[in-house]
């Protein structure tokens, strides 16, 4: 069996892949709904986070259905880069990073009440999604690396 493909003992690995894909799919669907249906224009940092999240939905879907545990090699770096952007955005939203270096200060703002889902601001939801995907891919990395 090629390196990275699951065996029958890898059912937990498939579940991790499936869960990561569902999170990426939900985040992508949510971003598209807010932008296209609700008409809320994303700020610059939201666009950058979309650049990292949208491909994850496709990459993780293919990996899940091919049962390719080796996906961590390319999905984890994409999730980590998205996490960095989301963490920076969350720090801006929280006011920890000063306004002077705020890159999304002009144009649409994520700090309005329209940019929340279930009372949670979008930057925090994005950070949570990237964190969850990375956490779900980490055990796959360990399992494949030990084989």
Number of C-alpha atoms within 10 A of each C-alpha: 6 7 11 19 16 19 13 7 8 15 12 13 23 23 14 21 27 19 18 25 23 16 21 28 20 14 22 18 14 15 22 16 13 17 13 11 10 10 10 17 16 19 16 18 18 20 13 15 23 19 13 21 26 17 17 27 21 14 16 27 19 15 20 21 11 12 22 21 25 20 21 24 13 11 20 20 13 18 25 16 16 24 24 15 20 26 19 18 26 20 15 20 20 13 11 10 14 11 12 7 9 15 12 17 14 9 10 14 18 23 14 9 11 14 18 16 12 5 9 11 18 22 26 18 16 26 20 17 22 31 19 18 25 20 15 21 24 14 15 24 18 11 14 17 11 7 7
